[in-house]
Amino acid sequence: MFWFKLLCRGFILPVIICVITAAPASSNPGAEHLLPSSVEFPGWELTAPAKIFDADTLWEPINGAADQYLQYDCRSLTMAYLKKTASEDEIAVEIYEMPDALHSFGVYAARKPSGEPVVKIGGEGYLESGNLSFFTGKYFVRLMAQSPDGSATETVKQLGLLISKKSGKTATIPEQFTRFPTEELVRNSFGYTAKNVWGIRDLNQAYSAQYRHDGTDATVYLISEPTEKAAVANLALIRKNMTRRKISDLSEITGPETKGFTGVLKYKGSVLCMKNGNNVVLVTGFQDSEWAGQLVEVLLRNLGKK
């Protein structure tokens, strides 16, 4: 009763408000340490201190694009602007901190146009209209040049190399992709989906690649689990999703070590899903069922090699 009377008289409420409004800001230091000094990058300097956003405030600078980064568990975004001395040239810098190198590769691959030529900066990068995107360690980096004469391409590459060097360990394309068959593989089409593979809720962590056979593009997803029980659950989850999408021409695949099914989805084309051991492979968009089956067999065989 004593506390209730104090609350009614306004003695406690102000204290509560003070505690709430005094909550500290995010302690995430971001990737400010990767930004170059004027000594490291002569002729260029920061126009203002870097701004750092965490997962809760990521929507402020990039709004609708935030969801894509949060799908890969983005931890922070460091934004800064570099200006060339006595010039109108500027470079906007965005450095996204992910949990690890696999997630930084994933968001990089998700943003890279399929088949786009790559450059050897960090783990891998690509240029688009003079702008550079690449992943290095656990960071995904975007460098966007604003140059009246369009001469900043070489400059952003130099800056990218510097940031990559400052990041320490350089990530490489994940080892799992060495298991994918190389015949008819679309160049630079590797990807990694962290969550909701092919729009299937709770189907996570898939490596993917595109293949082109007889003019038709197909996508192959590989989901590797630590246990066979988890792989069985993934197969059931995919089957349930396909049933809900009203798959037709359903045909079961059974074997001593392999289970799965094939079918056709309206507007999506043919689908093949196979489980072997701890691995589940999903192929979509193909027309030649025999070719798709052989592709999966080669992939599964490669996965069994040490």
N, C-alpha and C positions, 0 to 999 in steps of 0.2 A: 504494500500500500504506500509505503514511503516513497519508493521509486516512481510509482504511478503519479503521486502528487507533484513530484519534481518535474516529471515529464509534462504534465498539464500546465505547469507554470513556466515552461520553456527553458528549464535549466539543463536538461540532458540533450535535447534535440540539437542545439548549436554544437555541442561537443561531438556528436555523431557526424554532423555535417563536416566539421573540421577534419575528422579522421578520414572521411571518404575523399574529400577534395585534396587531401595532402598525400594521396597515394603516389608512390614514385613512378616515373616513366619507365619504359622498357630499358632493361640493363644490357640488351643485346648490342655489342659494339659494332655489329655489321662487318663490312669489309673495307673500312676506311683505310686500313693499313696497306691495301693493294693499290691505292691511288698514288700516282707518281708525284714526286717533288719537282720543283723547277730545275733542280740539279740533275735529276734522273731523266727528265724530259725537257731539255733546253728549249727556250723560246715559247713555252706554254706554261700557263699558271691557272690555278683554280679561281673562278670568278667569285666564289663564296664557299663557306664551309659546307661539307657534304651533309646531305639529309639522309637519315636512316629510318626505315619503316620496318615494323615487325609484322608477323602474320595477322595480327588484329587490325593493323592500320594500312595494310597493303592496298586496300581498295582506294585509298585517298589519292595516290599519284597515278594509278593505272586503271582504276575503276573496273570495267567489265572484264579486263584481261586478267584480273587477280585470280579468278577461279582456276585458270589453267596452271598457274604456278602453285597454288595451294593443293592441287591434285597431286603434286610432287613434294608436298610438305615443306614448302619454302619457309625458311626461318627468318630471313631479313632481306631487305632491298636497300642498297646504298646508291644514292643518286648524286651526281656531281656534274659540273660543267667546266670544261677547260677552254681557255681562250688564247689564241696565238697573239704574241706581242705585236703591237702596231699593225693589226690586221683584223678583219671581220670574221676570220675563220674560227669556228667553235666545234667542240666535240662534246656531245652529251654522253655521259657514262652511266650505265646501269649494271650493277653487280648483284646478282641474286645468290644468296647463300642457301644451299640445300643441305639435307642431312649427310649426304655422302656423294661420291663420284657417280654412282649408278643413277641417282636421282638428277644430278646435274646433266648427265648424258640424256636422260629421259626427256627433260623439258627442252633441251637443245634439239633432239631429234623430232619432238612433237612440233616445233616451230619451223624446222628446216623444210623447205619445199622438196618433195620427193625427187631424187635424181639430181639435185643441185650439185654442181662441182664443189669440192671442198678444198680448203687450204690448211697447211700444217701449222696451225697456231693452237697452243694448248693441246688437248686431246684431239680436237678436230674443230674446224670452223668453216664458215661460208660467208661470201660477200654478196650483198644484194643492194644494188643502186648505191654503191660506195660505202654502205654500212657493213659492219663486221659483227658477227655473232659467233661465239665459241664457248666450249666448256673446258675448264681447267681445274683439277682437283674437285672439290665440292661446290665450285662456283660456276654459274652460267653468266656470261658477260655479253652485253650489247654495247657497241660503240657506234654512235650515229653522228656523222660529220655534216656540218653546215658550212659549205665553202662556195662563195660566189662563182669561182671559176672551176669548181668540181675537181680540184686537184688534191683532195684530202685522202684519197684511197690509200696511198702508200703510208701516209701519216697514221691512219687508224691501224694499219697492220703493224707498224712499229710500236704503237701504244699497246696493241694486243699482245705482242711478244713480251713487252716489259711487264704487263700485268700477269701474264702467265708465269714468267720467271719469278716474280714476287710471291706468287701463290704457293711456291714450293713444289710438292709432288704433282706431276701432270698426269691426269687421268688418261686412259686409253679406251678404245672401244672394248666393251665387256667381252670376256673370254668366251662366253656362251655362243657368240656369233661365229666363232670358228667352227662350230658344229653344223651350221646351216650349209646345205648343199650349194655349190657355187654355180652350177649350170643353170642358165636362164634367170639368175638372180639379177634384179634391177640394181644398178650401181648406186651406192650411198643411200639405200632404202631402209637400213636398220633402224629399229625404234624400240622403246621400252615404255610400257603402260603400267603405271603404278597402281591405279585403282579402276575398277569397273571396266574390265577388258571387253571390247566390242559392245559396250553399253550394258553388260551383264553385271548387275549389282552383286558385290561381294566376290567377284572373280578378279583377283588382283595379281600383280607382278608378272607380266608377260613380256617376253622378248618377241619381236616381230620382224618380218622382212617381206618385201614384195617380189613376186616372180612374174615374168611375162612369157606366156606360152601360146603360140599361134595367135598372137595379137591380143590376147586377153590377159588382164592383170589379176593376179590372185594374191591374197595376203595370208601368211603363215604365222600363227601365234604359238609360242612355246611357253608352257607354264610348268616349271620344275618345283616340286615340293620336297621337303625333307623326309616325308614318309609316304608310303603307298596309300595309306588310309586317307590322307589329305588329297591325293590325286584322284581317288575314287569319288570323294566328295565333290571335287571340281567337275568331273565327268557328269555326275548326277545334276549338278547345278546348271551346266550347259544344256543338258538334255531337257531339263524343266523349262529353261528359257525358250528353247526351240519349240517345245510343245505349245507354250503360251503364244508364240508367234505363228502357230498353225503350220508347222513344217509338213510338207507333203513328200510322197515317194520315200517314206522312211524305210531304211534297210539296216538291219543290225549287223555288226561286225564282231565275230567271236573267234578266238584262237587260244592256244595254250597260254600265251602271255599278253595278248592284246585284246582289248575290248573297245567298242565304239559304235558309231552309226554314221550313216550318210543320209542326205535328204536335200530338199529344195525349199527355199524360202522365197515368198513372193517379194519382188523388187530387190532381193539380195542375191539371188542365184543359188548355186550349189554350195553345200556345206559338208565338210568331212571332219569328224572328231574321233581321235583315237587316244587310248591310254595304254601306256606300257610302263610297268614299274612305277616310279615316282613322277613320270612325265605325262603331260597331256598336250596333244598337238591339235590345234583347230585351224582348218583351211577354209577360206571363204572366197567366193567370187570366181571360181574356176568353171570351165565347161567340159574339160576332158577328165573324167573320173579316174581313168586308169593312170593318167599322168599324175594326178593329185595323190593317188595311193602310193605310187612309186616314190614320189617326193617325200612323203611322210616316212616311208620305210627307210629311206637313206638317212633322214634326220635322226630317227630313233636308233638306227644302227651306229651312227656317229656318236650319239650320246652315250652309247654303251662302251665306247672305246676309252681307254685310260690315257 
